C-alpha cells in the first residue's frame, strides 16, 4: 500500500465498507458525529481521496455517489504492517489475532486478513 488513510479518511472508508456506495450527502450525514465538520469539508476530503485512489466518485445521473476503491482487509493489513513496522520495528508475519473481537470484520474477512499478514490467529 503506497499511502495509509488518515483518521478522517478512515472514518469515510469505514462507512463505505459498511454501507456500500453512497451519495456524498448521505455519506456526510452518516459520518457527521465522528467528523464534526461541514459538508464542503467532506466533499474536499473525498476529492483528495479520489486523487489518492482511495475512492471512486461517480457523477453520472443524479447526485455524486462515492464507493470505496480500497479493500477493507488490504487497507487494514497495510495499516497494521505500517504500525508494527514503523512504531514497534516488527519485521515479519503478524498475528491476525490482533483483530479478533473487531466488529468491523466478519470471520471470512479475518481469514483473508490472516493470509495478508502472513501470520496466524
Secondary structure, 3 states (H helix, E strand, C coil): CCCCCCHHHHHHHHHHHHHCCEEHHHHHHHHHHHHCCCHHHHHHHHHHHHHHCCEEEECCCCCCEEEECCCHHHHHHHHHHHHHHHCCCCCCCCCHHHHCCCCCCCHHHHHHHHHHHCCCC
